[in-house]
Amino acid sequence: MQKIILVIFLIFSLIFVSYGELQDTTSGKCYMRLDDCEKMKKARDKAIADGSINHMPAQGRQLFDEIYANNCPNTK
């Protein structure tokens, strides 16, 4: 019985923690923290600058662009 209560408590804890992280954004459209968006943008810009993005599979580049465009504000 105690294990069941513990599991339920852990599930609710994860839900509340996840909800709290979603609130750490500036717009309703943004589902990632802004510092994570900045890190993604810097990593992509660096990969473009040093040419390593050319070694990434096309599906990986497309996935990265979709994640960034759908989860970060002020993207075009």
PDB file of N, CA, C and O in Angstrom:
ATOM      1  N   MET A   1       0.825  -1.192   0.000  1.00  0.00           N
ATOM      2  CA  MET A   1       0.000   0.000   0.000  1.00  0.00           C
ATOM      3  C   MET A   1       0.871   1.258   0.000  1.00  0.00           C
ATOM      4  O   MET A   1       0.579   2.227  -0.701  1.00  0.00           O
ATOM      5  N   GLN A   2       1.935   1.229   0.789  1.00  0.00           N
ATOM      6  CA  GLN A   2       2.815   2.396   0.845  1.00  0.00           C
ATOM      7  C   GLN A   2       3.512   2.625  -0.492  1.00  0.00           C
ATOM      8  O   GLN A   2       3.737   3.769  -0.886  1.00  0.00           O
ATOM      9  N   LYS A   3       3.852   1.549  -1.188  1.00  0.00           N
ATOM     10  CA  LYS A   3       4.505   1.687  -2.489  1.00  0.00           C
ATOM     11  C   LYS A   3       3.564   2.326  -3.505  1.00  0.00           C
ATOM     12  O   LYS A   3       3.995   3.133  -4.329  1.00  0.00           O
ATOM     13  N   ILE A   4       2.293   1.973  -3.451  1.00  0.00           N
ATOM     14  CA  ILE A   4       1.313   2.558  -4.372  1.00  0.00           C
ATOM     15  C   ILE A   4       1.179   4.053  -4.111  1.00  0.00           C
ATOM     16  O   ILE A   4       1.149   4.851  -5.048  1.00  0.00           O
ATOM     17  N   ILE A   5       1.099   4.425  -2.854  1.00  0.00           N
ATOM     18  CA  ILE A   5       0.997   5.846  -2.496  1.00  0.00           C
ATOM     19  C   ILE A   5       2.255   6.587  -2.933  1.00  0.00           C
ATOM     20  O   ILE A   5       2.172   7.712  -3.427  1.00  0.00           O
ATOM     21  N   LEU A   6       3.412   5.970  -2.754  1.00  0.00           N
ATOM     22  CA  LEU A   6       4.667   6.589  -3.164  1.00  0.00           C
ATOM     23  C   LEU A   6       4.708   6.802  -4.675  1.00  0.00           C
ATOM     24  O   LEU A   6       5.128   7.863  -5.136  1.00  0.00           O
ATOM     25  N   VAL A   7       4.282   5.818  -5.441  1.00  0.00           N
ATOM     26  CA  VAL A   7       4.262   5.936  -6.902  1.00  0.00           C
ATOM     27  C   VAL A   7       3.315   7.051  -7.333  1.00  0.00           C
ATOM     28  O   VAL A   7       3.657   7.851  -8.204  1.00  0.00           O
ATOM     29  N   ILE A   8       2.137   7.110  -6.736  1.00  0.00           N
ATOM     30  CA  ILE A   8       1.181   8.177  -7.070  1.00  0.00           C
ATOM     31  C   ILE A   8       1.776   9.536  -6.730  1.00  0.00           C
ATOM     32  O   ILE A   8       1.650  10.478  -7.513  1.00  0.00           O
ATOM     33  N   PHE A   9       2.415   9.649  -5.585  1.00  0.00           N
ATOM     34  CA  PHE A   9       3.044  10.907  -5.194  1.00  0.00           C
ATOM     35  C   PHE A   9       4.131  11.313  -6.192  1.00  0.00           C
ATOM     36  O   PHE A   9       4.222  12.483  -6.562  1.00  0.00           O
ATOM     37  N   LEU A  10       4.948  10.366  -6.627  1.00  0.00           N
ATOM     38  CA  LEU A  10       6.005  10.668  -7.591  1.00  0.00           C
ATOM     39  C   LEU A  10       5.435  11.120  -8.931  1.00  0.00           C
ATOM     40  O   LEU A  10       5.976  12.030  -9.558  1.00  0.00           O
ATOM     41  N   ILE A  11       4.359  10.499  -9.369  1.00  0.00           N
ATOM     42  CA  ILE A  11       3.728  10.901 -10.632  1.00  0.00           C
ATOM     43  C   ILE A  11       3.218  12.329 -10.535  1.00  0.00           C
ATOM     44  O   ILE A  11       3.447  13.133 -11.439  1.00  0.00           O
ATOM     45  N   PHE A  12       2.524  12.653  -9.440  1.00  0.00           N
ATOM     46  CA  PHE A  12       2.037  14.021  -9.272  1.00  0.00           C
ATOM     47  C   PHE A  12       3.186  15.013  -9.167  1.00  0.00           C
ATOM     48  O   PHE A  12       3.078  16.137  -9.659  1.00  0.00           O
ATOM     49  N   SER A  13       4.275  14.619  -8.539  1.00  0.00           N
ATOM     50  CA  SER A  13       5.444  15.498  -8.436  1.00  0.00           C
ATOM     51  C   SER A  13       5.993  15.823  -9.813  1.00  0.00           C
ATOM     52  O   SER A  13       6.296  16.980 -10.105  1.00  0.00           O
ATOM     53  N   LEU A  14       6.123  14.816 -10.658  1.00  0.00           N
ATOM     54  CA  LEU A  14       6.633  15.037 -12.011  1.00  0.00           C
ATOM     55  C   LEU A  14       5.708  15.943 -12.812  1.00  0.00           C
ATOM     56  O   LEU A  14       6.173  16.792 -13.572  1.00  0.00           O
ATOM     57  N   ILE A  15       4.411  15.768 -12.646  1.00  0.00           N
ATOM     58  CA  ILE A  15       3.455  16.616 -13.362  1.00  0.00           C
ATOM     59  C   ILE A  15       3.618  18.063 -12.934  1.00  0.00           C
ATOM     60  O   ILE A  15       3.658  18.954 -13.782  1.00  0.00           O
ATOM     61  N   PHE A  16       3.713  18.316 -11.631  1.00  0.00           N
ATOM     62  CA  PHE A  16       3.834  19.689 -11.154  1.00  0.00           C
ATOM     63  C   PHE A  16       5.169  20.309 -11.537  1.00  0.00           C
ATOM     64  O   PHE A  16       5.223  21.499 -11.848  1.00  0.00           O
ATOM     65  N   VAL A  17       6.243  19.537 -11.522  1.00  0.00           N
ATOM     66  CA  VAL A  17       7.546  20.055 -11.930  1.00  0.00           C
ATOM     67  C   VAL A  17       7.522  20.403 -13.409  1.00  0.00           C
ATOM     68  O   VAL A  17       8.029  21.453 -13.805  1.00  0.00           O
ATOM     69  N   SER A  18       6.945  19.544 -14.225  1.00  0.00           N
ATOM     70  CA  SER A  18       6.851  19.815 -15.660  1.00  0.00           C
ATOM     71  C   SER A  18       6.014  21.056 -15.919  1.00  0.00           C
ATOM     72  O   SER A  18       6.370  21.878 -16.764  1.00  0.00           O
ATOM     73  N   TYR A  19       4.919  21.201 -15.209  1.00  0.00           N
ATOM     74  CA  TYR A  19       4.059  22.372 -15.379  1.00  0.00           C
ATOM     75  C   TYR A  19       4.807  23.639 -14.984  1.00  0.00           C
ATOM     76  O   TYR A  19       4.666  24.669 -15.644  1.00  0.00           O
ATOM     77  N   GLY A  20       5.591  23.580 -13.931  1.00  0.00           N
ATOM     78  CA  GLY A  20       6.370  24.735 -13.498  1.00  0.00           C
ATOM     79  C   GLY A  20       7.409  25.141 -14.520  1.00  0.00           C
ATOM     80  O   GLY A  20       7.650  26.333 -14.713  1.00  0.00           O
ATOM     81  N   GLU A  21       8.029  24.177 -15.179  1.00  0.00           N
ATOM     82  CA  GLU A  21       9.013  24.504 -16.204  1.00  0.00           C
ATOM     83  C   GLU A  21       8.357  25.130 -17.419  1.00  0.00           C
ATOM     84  O   GLU A  21       8.965  25.975 -18.075  1.00  0.00           O
ATOM     85  N   LEU A  22       7.132  24.738 -17.736  1.00  0.00           N
ATOM     86  CA  LEU A  22       6.432  25.336 -18.869  1.00  0.00           C
ATOM     87  C   LEU A  22       6.064  26.787 -18.585  1.00  0.00           C
ATOM     88  O   LEU A  22       5.920  27.581 -19.515  1.00  0.00           O
ATOM     89  N   GLN A  23       5.911  27.141 -17.317  1.00  0.00           N
ATOM     90  CA  GLN A  23       5.548  28.511 -16.978  1.00  0.00           C
ATOM     91  C   GLN A  23       6.744  29.451 -17.050  1.00  0.00           C
ATOM     92  O   GLN A  23       6.569  30.664 -16.933  1.00  0.00           O
ATOM     93  N   ASP A  24       7.940  28.933 -17.238  1.00  0.00           N
ATOM     94  CA  ASP A  24       9.162  29.739 -17.285  1.00  0.00           C
ATOM     95  C   ASP A  24       9.423  30.245 -18.703  1.00  0.00           C
ATOM     96  O   ASP A  24      10.547  30.165 -19.199  1.00  0.00           O
ATOM     97  N   THR A  25       8.400  30.757 -19.340  1.00  0.00           N
ATOM     98  CA  THR A  25       8.524  31.267 -20.697  1.00  0.00           C
ATOM     99  C   THR A  25       7.838  32.617 -20.778  1.00  0.00           C
ATOM    100  O   THR A  25       7.114  33.004 -19.861  1.00  0.00           O
ATOM    101  N   THR A  26       8.063  33.338 -21.872  1.00  0.00           N
ATOM    102  CA  THR A  26       7.474  34.665 -21.983  1.00  0.00           C
ATOM    103  C   THR A  26       6.215  34.686 -22.825  1.00  0.00           C
ATOM    104  O   THR A  26       5.479  35.673 -22.792  1.00  0.00           O
ATOM    105  N   SER A  27       5.945  33.644 -23.569  1.00  0.00           N
ATOM    106  CA  SER A  27       4.736  33.642 -24.388  1.00  0.00           C
ATOM    107  C   SER A  27       4.067  32.286 -24.303  1.00  0.00           C
ATOM    108  O   SER A  27       4.695  31.294 -23.933  1.00  0.00           O
ATOM    109  N   GLY A  28       2.800  32.248 -24.643  1.00  0.00           N
ATOM    110  CA  GLY A  28       2.073  30.997 -24.614  1.00  0.00           C
ATOM    111  C   GLY A  28       2.552  30.024 -25.674  1.00  0.00           C
ATOM    112  O   GLY A  28       2.344  28.819 -25.536  1.00  0.00           O
ATOM    113  N   LYS A  29       3.186  30.514 -26.724  1.00  0.00           N
ATOM    114  CA  LYS A  29       3.646  29.651 -27.809  1.00  0.00           C
ATOM    115  C   LYS A  29       4.949  28.934 -27.456  1.00  0.00           C
ATOM    116  O   LYS A  29       5.217  27.851 -27.977  1.00  0.00           O
ATOM    117  N   CYS A  30       5.739  29.511 -26.600  1.00  0.00           N
ATOM    118  CA  CYS A  30       7.062  28.968 -26.301  1.00  0.00           C
ATOM    119  C   CYS A  30       6.948  27.837 -25.279  1.00  0.00           C
ATOM    120  O   CYS A  30       6.426  28.032 -24.181  1.00  0.00           O
ATOM    121  N   TYR A  31       7.432  26.671 -25.645  1.00  0.00           N
ATOM    122  CA  TYR A  31       7.367  25.525 -24.752  1.00  0.00           C
ATOM    123  C   TYR A  31       8.726  25.151 -24.187  1.00  0.00           C
ATOM    124  O   TYR A  31       8.834  24.179 -23.439  1.00  0.00           O
ATOM    125  N   MET A  32       9.763  25.901 -24.526  1.00  0.00           N
ATOM    126  CA  MET A  32      11.097  25.662 -23.984  1.00  0.00           C
ATOM    127  C   MET A  32      11.513  26.889 -23.186  1.00  0.00           C
ATOM    128  O   MET A  32      11.009  27.988 -23.415  1.00  0.00           O
ATOM    129  N   ARG A  33      12.423  26.696 -22.259  1.00  0.00           N
ATOM    130  CA  ARG A  33      12.951  27.852 -21.540  1.00  0.00           C
ATOM    131  C   ARG A  33      13.750  28.689 -22.517  1.00  0.00           C
ATOM    132  O   ARG A  33      14.360  28.166 -23.450  1.00  0.00           O
ATOM    133  N   LEU A  34      13.741  29.990 -22.296  1.00  0.00           N
ATOM    134  CA  LEU A  34      14.399  30.893 -23.235  1.00  0.00           C
ATOM    135  C   LEU A  34      15.898  30.655 -23.313  1.00  0.00           C
ATOM    136  O   LEU A  34      16.490  30.805 -24.382  1.00  0.00           O
ATOM    137  N   ASP A  35      16.525  30.286 -22.196  1.00  0.00           N
ATOM    138  CA  ASP A  35      17.966  30.032 -22.253  1.00  0.00           C
ATOM    139  C   ASP A  35      18.272  28.784 -23.086  1.00  0.00           C
ATOM    140  O   ASP A  35      19.323  28.709 -23.723  1.00  0.00           O
ATOM    141  N   ASP A  36      17.361  27.803 -23.087  1.00  0.00           N
ATOM    142  CA  ASP A  36      17.549  26.630 -23.948  1.00  0.00           C
ATOM    143  C   ASP A  36      17.427  27.010 -25.417  1.00  0.00           C
ATOM    144  O   ASP A  36      18.152  26.486 -26.263  1.00  0.00           O
ATOM    145  N   CYS A  37      16.505  27.925 -25.719  1.00  0.00           N
ATOM    146  CA  CYS A  37      16.358  28.398 -27.102  1.00  0.00           C
ATOM    147  C   CYS A  37      17.638  29.103 -27.553  1.00  0.00           C
ATOM    148  O   CYS A  37      18.101  28.911 -28.677  1.00  0.00           O
ATOM    149  N   GLU A  38      18.197  29.913 -26.670  1.00  0.00           N
ATOM    150  CA  GLU A  38      19.437  30.620 -27.008  1.00  0.00           C
ATOM    151  C   GLU A  38      20.586  29.633 -27.227  1.00  0.00           C
ATOM    152  O   GLU A  38      21.385  29.807 -28.147  1.00  0.00           O
ATOM    153  N   LYS A  39      20.669  28.604 -26.389  1.00  0.00           N
ATOM    154  CA  LYS A  39      21.720  27.594 -26.550  1.00  0.00           C
ATOM    155  C   LYS A  39      21.575  26.868 -27.889  1.00  0.00           C
ATOM    156  O   LYS A  39      22.565  26.607 -28.572  1.00  0.00           O
ATOM    157  N   MET A  40      20.326  26.543 -28.258  1.00  0.00           N
ATOM    158  CA  MET A  40      20.098  25.876 -29.544  1.00  0.00           C
ATOM    159  C   MET A  40      20.518  26.775 -30.701  1.00  0.00           C
ATOM    160  O   MET A  40      21.149  26.319 -31.655  1.00  0.00           O
ATOM    161  N   LYS A  41      20.164  28.054 -30.610  1.00  0.00           N
ATOM    162  CA  LYS A  41      20.500  28.992 -31.686  1.00  0.00           C
ATOM    163  C   LYS A  41      22.016  29.146 -31.807  1.00  0.00           C
ATOM    164  O   LYS A  41      22.555  29.149 -32.914  1.00  0.00           O
ATOM    165  N   LYS A  42      22.701  29.272 -30.677  1.00  0.00           N
ATOM    166  CA  LYS A  42      24.160  29.415 -30.708  1.00  0.00           C
ATOM    167  C   LYS A  42      24.822  28.156 -31.273  1.00  0.00           C
ATOM    168  O   LYS A  42      25.772  28.246 -32.051  1.00  0.00           O
ATOM    169  N   ALA A  43      24.320  26.988 -30.883  1.00  0.00           N
ATOM    170  CA  ALA A  43      24.893  25.731 -31.383  1.00  0.00           C
ATOM    171  C   ALA A  43      24.701  25.618 -32.890  1.00  0.00           C
ATOM    172  O   ALA A  43      25.608  25.185 -33.600  1.00  0.00           O
ATOM    173  N   ARG A  44      23.532  26.003 -33.379  1.00  0.00           N
ATOM    174  CA  ARG A  44      23.274  25.928 -34.825  1.00  0.00           C
ATOM    175  C   ARG A  44      24.142  26.931 -35.577  1.00  0.00           C
ATOM    176  O   ARG A  44      24.719  26.611 -36.616  1.00  0.00           O
ATOM    177  N   ASP A  45      24.229  28.161 -35.038  1.00  0.00           N
ATOM    178  CA  ASP A  45      25.064  29.175 -35.687  1.00  0.00           C
ATOM    179  C   ASP A  45      26.524  28.735 -35.745  1.00  0.00           C
ATOM    180  O   ASP A  45      27.204  28.959 -36.746  1.00  0.00           O
ATOM    181  N   LYS A  46      27.007  28.107 -34.668  1.00  0.00           N
ATOM    182  CA  LYS A  46      28.392  27.623 -34.642  1.00  0.00           C
ATOM    183  C   LYS A  46      28.588  26.501 -35.663  1.00  0.00           C
ATOM    184  O   LYS A  46      29.610  26.447 -36.347  1.00  0.00           O
ATOM    185  N   ALA A  47      27.598  25.604 -35.760  1.00  0.00           N
ATOM    186  CA  ALA A  47      27.696  24.498 -36.720  1.00  0.00           C
ATOM    187  C   ALA A  47      27.697  25.014 -38.155  1.00  0.00           C
ATOM    188  O   ALA A  47      28.380  24.461 -39.017  1.00  0.00           O
ATOM    189  N   ILE A  48      26.936  26.066 -38.410  1.00  0.00           N
ATOM    190  CA  ILE A  48      26.930  26.661 -39.750  1.00  0.00           C
ATOM    191  C   ILE A  48      28.272  27.327 -40.029  1.00  0.00           C
ATOM    192  O   ILE A  48      28.822  27.196 -41.123  1.00  0.00           O
ATOM    193  N   ALA A  49      28.798  28.043 -39.032  1.00  0.00           N
ATOM    194  CA  ALA A  49      30.049  28.778 -39.216  1.00  0.00           C
ATOM    195  C   ALA A  49      31.235  27.848 -39.472  1.00  0.00           C
ATOM    196  O   ALA A  49      32.072  28.138 -40.327  1.00  0.00           O
ATOM    197  N   ASP A  50      31.314  26.741 -38.744  1.00  0.00           N
ATOM    198  CA  ASP A  50      32.477  25.860 -38.929  1.00  0.00           C
ATOM    199  C   ASP A  50      32.233  24.748 -39.955  1.00  0.00           C
ATOM    200  O   ASP A  50      33.116  23.925 -40.198  1.00  0.00           O
ATOM    201  N   GLY A  51      31.050  24.721 -40.551  1.00  0.00           N
ATOM    202  CA  GLY A  51      30.770  23.765 -41.614  1.00  0.00           C
ATOM    203  C   GLY A  51      30.360  22.385 -41.148  1.00  0.00           C
ATOM    204  O   GLY A  51      30.096  21.512 -41.975  1.00  0.00           O
ATOM    205  N   SER A  52      30.300  22.166 -39.845  1.00  0.00           N
ATOM    206  CA  SER A  52      29.952  20.825 -39.364  1.00  0.00           C
ATOM    207  C   SER A  52      28.487  20.480 -39.622  1.00  0.00           C
ATOM    208  O   SER A  52      28.108  19.310 -39.582  1.00  0.00           O
ATOM    209  N   ILE A  53      27.670  21.487 -39.885  1.00  0.00           N
ATOM    210  CA  ILE A  53      26.262  21.200 -40.169  1.00  0.00           C
ATOM    211  C   ILE A  53      26.117  20.429 -41.478  1.00  0.00           C
ATOM    212  O   ILE A  53      25.128  19.724 -41.679  1.00  0.00           O
ATOM    213  N   ASN A  54      27.099  20.561 -42.364  1.00  0.00           N
ATOM    214  CA  ASN A  54      27.046  19.840 -43.637  1.00  0.00           C
ATOM    215  C   ASN A  54      27.211  18.333 -43.454  1.00  0.00           C
ATOM    216  O   ASN A  54      26.837  17.556 -44.333  1.00  0.00           O
ATOM    217  N   HIS A  55      27.771  17.919 -42.316  1.00  0.00           N
ATOM    218  CA  HIS A  55      27.959  16.498 -42.043  1.00  0.00           C
ATOM    219  C   HIS A  55      26.765  15.892 -41.314  1.00  0.00           C
ATOM    220  O   HIS A  55      26.705  14.681 -41.106  1.00  0.00           O
ATOM    221  N   MET A  56      25.810  16.748 -40.927  1.00  0.00           N
ATOM    222  CA  MET A  56      24.617  16.277 -40.234  1.00  0.00           C
ATOM    223  C   MET A  56      23.610  15.776 -41.276  1.00  0.00           C
ATOM    224  O   MET A  56      23.437  16.411 -42.316  1.00  0.00           O
ATOM    225  N   PRO A  57      22.953  14.659 -41.014  1.00  0.00           N
ATOM    226  CA  PRO A  57      21.938  14.183 -41.963  1.00  0.00           C
ATOM    227  C   PRO A  57      20.821  15.215 -42.141  1.00  0.00           C
ATOM    228  O   PRO A  57      20.506  15.972 -41.223  1.00  0.00           O
ATOM    229  N   ALA A  58      20.235  15.231 -43.325  1.00  0.00           N
ATOM    230  CA  ALA A  58      19.184  16.212 -43.628  1.00  0.00           C
ATOM    231  C   ALA A  58      18.016  16.100 -42.658  1.00  0.00           C
ATOM    232  O   ALA A  58      17.422  17.111 -42.284  1.00  0.00           O
ATOM    233  N   GLN A  59      17.683  14.888 -42.250  1.00  0.00           N
ATOM    234  CA  GLN A  59      16.581  14.713 -41.307  1.00  0.00           C
ATOM    235  C   GLN A  59      16.904  15.352 -39.966  1.00  0.00           C
ATOM    236  O   GLN A  59      16.021  15.915 -39.319  1.00  0.00           O
ATOM    237  N   GLY A  60      18.155  15.270 -39.545  1.00  0.00           N
ATOM    238  CA  GLY A  60      18.570  15.894 -38.291  1.00  0.00           C
ATOM    239  C   GLY A  60      18.466  17.404 -38.354  1.00  0.00           C
ATOM    240  O   GLY A  60      17.992  18.040 -37.413  1.00  0.00           O
ATOM    241  N   ARG A  61      18.911  17.979 -39.466  1.00  0.00           N
ATOM    242  CA  ARG A  61      18.800  19.437 -39.631  1.00  0.00           C
ATOM    243  C   ARG A  61      17.341  19.869 -39.642  1.00  0.00           C
ATOM    244  O   ARG A  61      16.981  20.868 -39.020  1.00  0.00           O
ATOM    245  N   GLN A  62      16.501  19.119 -40.347  1.00  0.00           N
ATOM    246  CA  GLN A  62      15.084  19.458 -40.432  1.00  0.00           C
ATOM    247  C   GLN A  62      14.423  19.353 -39.057  1.00  0.00           C
ATOM    248  O   GLN A  62      13.632  20.217 -38.679  1.00  0.00           O
ATOM    249  N   LEU A  63      14.744  18.307 -38.319  1.00  0.00           N
ATOM    250  CA  LEU A  63      14.183  18.130 -36.985  1.00  0.00           C
ATOM    251  C   LEU A  63      14.600  19.274 -36.073  1.00  0.00           C
ATOM    252  O   LEU A  63      13.776  19.814 -35.335  1.00  0.00           O
ATOM    253  N   PHE A  64      15.871  19.645 -36.121  1.00  0.00           N
ATOM    254  CA  PHE A  64      16.366  20.752 -35.315  1.00  0.00           C
ATOM    255  C   PHE A  64      15.598  22.030 -35.641  1.00  0.00           C
ATOM    256  O   PHE A  64      15.147  22.735 -34.738  1.00  0.00           O
ATOM    257  N   ASP A  65      15.451  22.327 -36.936  1.00  0.00           N
ATOM    258  CA  ASP A  65      14.750  23.542 -37.349  1.00  0.00           C
ATOM    259  C   ASP A  65      13.296  23.531 -36.900  1.00  0.00           C
ATOM    260  O   ASP A  65      12.773  24.560 -36.472  1.00  0.00           O
ATOM    261  N   GLU A  66      12.638  22.379 -36.991  1.00  0.00           N
ATOM    262  CA  GLU A  66      11.241  22.287 -36.571  1.00  0.00           C
ATOM    263  C   GLU A  66      11.104  22.477 -35.067  1.00  0.00           C
ATOM    264  O   GLU A  66      10.203  23.180 -34.610  1.00  0.00           O
ATOM    265  N   ILE A  67      11.986  21.858 -34.300  1.00  0.00           N
ATOM    266  CA  ILE A  67      11.935  22.009 -32.844  1.00  0.00           C
ATOM    267  C   ILE A  67      12.137  23.473 -32.474  1.00  0.00           C
ATOM    268  O   ILE A  67      11.404  24.017 -31.648  1.00  0.00           O
ATOM    269  N   TYR A  68      13.125  24.102 -33.082  1.00  0.00           N
ATOM    270  CA  TYR A  68      13.407  25.498 -32.768  1.00  0.00           C
ATOM    271  C   TYR A  68      12.242  26.399 -33.175  1.00  0.00           C
ATOM    272  O   TYR A  68      11.826  27.257 -32.397  1.00  0.00           O
ATOM    273  N   ALA A  69      11.716  26.214 -34.373  1.00  0.00           N
ATOM    274  CA  ALA A  69      10.641  27.076 -34.874  1.00  0.00           C
ATOM    275  C   ALA A  69       9.347  26.895 -34.086  1.00  0.00           C
ATOM    276  O   ALA A  69       8.614  27.861 -33.877  1.00  0.00           O
ATOM    277  N   ASN A  70       9.061  25.682 -33.650  1.00  0.00           N
ATOM    278  CA  ASN A  70       7.799  25.419 -32.957  1.00  0.00           C
ATOM    279  C   ASN A  70       7.845  25.706 -31.469  1.00  0.00           C
ATOM    280  O   ASN A  70       6.793  25.819 -30.840  1.00  0.00           O
ATOM    281  N   ASN A  71       9.019  25.827 -30.889  1.00  0.00           N
ATOM    282  CA  ASN A  71       9.112  25.952 -29.438  1.00  0.00           C
ATOM    283  C   ASN A  71       9.748  27.235 -28.943  1.00  0.00           C
ATOM    284  O   ASN A  71       9.700  27.519 -27.746  1.00  0.00           O
ATOM    285  N   CYS A  72      10.334  28.007 -29.820  1.00  0.00           N
ATOM    286  CA  CYS A  72      11.009  29.225 -29.395  1.00  0.00           C
ATOM    287  C   CYS A  72      10.317  30.444 -29.994  1.00  0.00           C
ATOM    288  O   CYS A  72       9.890  30.411 -31.148  1.00  0.00           O
ATOM    289  N   PRO A  73      10.204  31.516 -29.220  1.00  0.00           N
ATOM    290  CA  PRO A  73       9.525  32.712 -29.720  1.00  0.00           C
ATOM    291  C   PRO A  73      10.385  33.477 -30.722  1.00  0.00           C
ATOM    292  O   PRO A  73      11.600  33.290 -30.793  1.00  0.00           O
ATOM    293  N   ASN A  74       9.741  34.325 -31.477  1.00  0.00           N
ATOM    294  CA  ASN A  74      10.413  35.226 -32.425  1.00  0.00           C
ATOM    295  C   ASN A  74      11.247  34.484 -33.454  1.00  0.00           C
ATOM    296  O   ASN A  74      12.351  34.916 -33.787  1.00  0.00           O
ATOM    297  N   THR A  75      10.737  33.386 -33.956  1.00  0.00           N
ATOM    298  CA  THR A  75      11.453  32.663 -35.006  1.00  0.00           C
ATOM    299  C   THR A  75      10.706  32.828 -36.310  1.00  0.00           C
ATOM    300  O   THR A  75       9.487  33.002 -36.329  1.00  0.00           O
ATOM    301  N   LYS A  76      11.449  32.771 -37.401  1.00  0.00           N
ATOM    302  CA  LYS A  76      10.824  32.921 -38.714  1.00  0.00           C
ATOM    303  C   LYS A  76      11.262  31.798 -39.598  1.00  0.00           C
ATOM    304  O   LYS A  76      10.851  31.729 -40.757  1.00  0.00           O
TER     305      LYS A  76
END
